[in-house]
Amino acid sequence: MRTFEEDLQKALNFHGHLCIGQVLGTRIARLGLMQFGITEPEKYKDLIIYVESDRCLADAVSAVCGCSLGRRRLKWIDYGKMAAVFYDIQTKCSYRIFNHKRITPEKGEDILAFYNQYSDEELFSIQEVKLNITEFDLPGKPIISVCCEGCKEKVMDNRHVTLDGKNYCRHCADRSKYYRVLRVE
């Protein structure tokens, strides 16, 4: 297994700067890998990780564990938390790791030195959890795809909604849309 310093550098190369999320995210990633005895994450393809924030921690976890959204091995749940769930496809075991100690360095203080004074046990909690995951959430080719009756776009991986016997994408089925089409070119 790589050292913490090597993993942090990998995260920094991907993310671009040192910050609290990079330090804590790297440590969470390493703890997750250790739960399953994974020493070469780039070679281990049966790990799926759910990050609970779209901030710096997500980049660290992705870089250290070698998981990405496009490969369907990284998922994002928008809870705004410094936490991640690690799921092993083979064993079907999952662990949620989160930062339970509400401490941050003073402005201008060395972030790395600050967090290095705390053990993993002092900073993080590990919970064994049951993950609600289906075959449609796993890596690989789409199992099903349908055409949305509203926008006529393809919807993959059982992410459609059926209303009155017709299939719709979540956007067309949802009244509180995060975007509204202004013009089609």
Secondary structure, 3 states (H helix, E strand, C coil): CCCHHHHHHHHHHHHCCCCHHHHHHHHHHHHHHHHCCCCCCCCCCCEEEEECCCCHHHHHHHHHHCCCCCCCCEEECCCCCCEEEEEECCCCCEEEEEECCCCCCCCCCCHHHHHHCCCHHHHEEEEEECCCCCHHHCCCCCCCEEECCCCCCEEECCCCEEECCEEECHHHHCCCCCCCCCCCC
